[in-house]
Each structure stands twice: as structure tokens, then as C-alpha cells.
Amino acid sequence: MTEIQVVTGASSGVGKALCRHLAQHSYPVLGIARRLPELKALQAEYPRQIHIMSADLGTREGREGVRQAIDGKYSVRSIVHSAAIATGGYLRDLDYQTYRQMMAINVEAPLFLTQSLLPCMCDGARVLHLSSGSAYRAVPYNGLYSISKAALLMMYRAWNADFPEREIVVGSAMPGVVDGPMQDAAREGDHPSVEMFREYKNKGLLIQPERVAEFLSWLLFSTNDQQFSAQDWNIFDDSHHANWLHGPLSG
Ligand SMILES: NC(=O)c1ccc[n+]([C@@H]2O[C@H](COP(=O)([O-])OP(=O)(O)OC[C@H]3O[C@@H](n4cnc5c(N)ncnc54)[C@H](OP(=O)(O)O)[C@@H]3O)[C@@H](O)[C@H]2O)c1
């Protein structure tokens, strides 16, 4: 059975760049997101390597569709959960619908997609979560996002606690401040963190998604199981840069 790398959030940013990177290195990839035109454009770049699927991963039906598309056809070598949203707002104003929407894609999707694909995974398959500094510190006006990323952080540890024999190995990585729609949105409007986000751009600190893809690829293919799952890998930590970074990180 063909081994496949599953990447969520494939229509944009890190997920899209990772699909391209994996395809360039001859890995068969299944890229998932909701927006089909973006997915089709990506697939057209690497029609032999990239398979696509439009699914709302925040729903049970969407995840079940992915499982059905994979089961019996592919053996999953890795899943990278890049799909997420980062709707801003104060907790005091938070409505239940917004809460449900963010928790569904940022927390439930990685948990239950991994769970449903367990029977389709190769022995020792790797699962990688996209973490954030927001998992560790509360940024004003971004409380719900911080809550969701803190839950995701514990989720990677909890999976590894459940699989001490490493039937699957779960890792976590912080991609830094990534140039793309999430940062574009964070620089909009009038909120207490807007100047911080604008400064990231003005000071040339944004990291291109292609750089993040190189980092994630190194984690997926060049670390051993113990290293892969040992920490929430931070792209800004220069102790690992010699292993994968060629050129400046940002700018
Ligand atoms: N950007 C940053 O500065 C930053 C910093 C720290 C951590 N991170 C994390 O890194 C990851 C990637 O971020 P990014 O900058 O690449 O984000 P992005 O460009 O906004 O992409 C988000 C992706 O998630 C997909 N998505 C959202 N809701 C979905 C749903 N219900 N079902 C399926 N797919 C869904 C979107 O596709 P569709 O809209 O087509 O569904 C899109 O492909 C995220 O987990 C983010 O939290 C980002």
C-alpha cells in the first residue's frame, strides 16, 4: 500500500508550503483544507505527488470523509496538523458559536483526525502539531487562541503518554511568526496587541512558510523518535539551526 504524508491546512501558509516541500522531495502527500480552488491550484503544481481533499475538519463528517478516502488505499506515514484559525477578541465578549468554531478546528480536529486514522497508520507513524508561543503566554485579545493552543500542547504529551511503546510518535513545533493570512489579520484593527504584530513585520521578523516547511521536514525525517517527541520545538531556538537552516531565518 502506498505510504502517504497527510497535511492539513494545505490551502494556505505552512500547510501549503509543506505540501510543496514534500512533493519536491518525492513524498506522496494528501493535502486537506476546505477551499477547493486553492487545493486544485496546489495539486496542479505537482499532479503526481499531491492528492487533495476538501473537508471541514472541524466536523465529524469532514473527518470521517478523510478516513474513508484513506482507509484501504494508503498507509499513513505522518500527519501534520497545520489547520487552525486565530479569531481575535476579548473573553468577556466571546460568544459560544465563536468558541465552538475555534475549538472544533484547533483542538477537536487534531485529536479526532489522529484517532480516526490510527488503524490506517504505519507502525511508528509520526503526528506533528503546530504549536504557538500563545500556548505558554496569554496575549491580550487572543485569549481563546491561547486556550486552544495550550490544549493542543497537552494533547501531544497525552498521546505520547498513551503510547509508551511508540506505536505512533507525536511531536509539536512552534513555527514562529509566519508571513501569511494569520499575521495579516493580526495587524488589522485596533486592539492591544496590534502594535506588537505590526512591529514583527516592520522589523522584518516574519518567517516565510517555506522556511517553516524546511524545519518541519527536518523534524519529520531526520530526528529519532525520542528527539521528535522530546519537546515543543521552537523555530527560534538556534541550537538546531545547523541541522536544517540554510541562510537567514527571517527577513
Ligand atoms: N501564522 C503564524 O504566525 C503562526 C504562529 C504560531 C503558530 N501558528 C500555527 O501554525 C499553523 C499554520 O498557520 P498558518 O500561518 O499557515 O495559517 P493560515 O495560512 O491561516 O492557514 C490555515 C489553514 O487552516 C485551514 N483551515 C481552517 N479551518 C479549517 C477547517 N474547518 N477545516 C479544514 N481546514 C481548515 C485553512 O484552509 P481553508 O480555509 O481552505 O479551510 C488554511 O489552509 C496553525 O496551526 C497556526 O495556529 C501560526
The ligand as an ORCA input file, in Angstrom:
! r2SCAN-3c Opt
* xyz 0 1
  N       0.951     32.346     11.324
  C       1.630     32.460     12.476
  O       2.271     33.485     12.749
  C       1.620     31.312     13.459
  C       2.320     31.442     14.658
  C       2.319     30.381     15.573
  C       1.626     29.223     15.254
  N       0.939     29.125     14.080
  C       0.214     27.903     13.771
  O       0.749     27.348     12.583
  C      -0.297     26.716     11.828
  C      -0.305     27.227     10.405
  O      -0.555     28.625     10.397
  P      -0.634     29.400      9.009
  O       0.001     30.716      9.188
  O      -0.171     28.525      7.899
  O      -2.229     29.623      8.897
  P      -3.121     30.011      7.617
  O      -2.273     30.473      6.483
  O      -4.191     30.907      8.124
  O      -3.756     28.600      7.180
  C      -4.714     27.972      7.963
  C      -5.199     26.739      7.213
  O      -6.174     26.092      8.027
  C      -7.231     25.660      7.171
  N      -8.468     25.535      7.920
  C      -9.039     26.452      8.742
  N     -10.209     25.986      9.200
  C     -10.380     24.748      8.660
  C     -11.402     23.762      8.751
  N     -12.510     23.971      9.491
  N     -11.245     22.594      8.082
  C     -10.141     22.389      7.331
  N      -9.138     23.276      7.191
  C      -9.268     24.442      7.861
  C      -7.313     26.777      6.120
  O      -7.895     26.301      4.920
  P      -9.396     26.577      4.433
  O      -9.765     27.967      4.863
  O      -9.300     26.392      2.946
  O     -10.206     25.515      5.100
  C      -5.834     27.054      5.875
  O      -5.328     26.173      4.907
  C      -1.576     26.957     12.616
  O      -1.832     25.814     13.403
  C      -1.254     28.139     13.485
  O      -2.036     28.167     14.656
  C       0.934     30.145     13.164
*
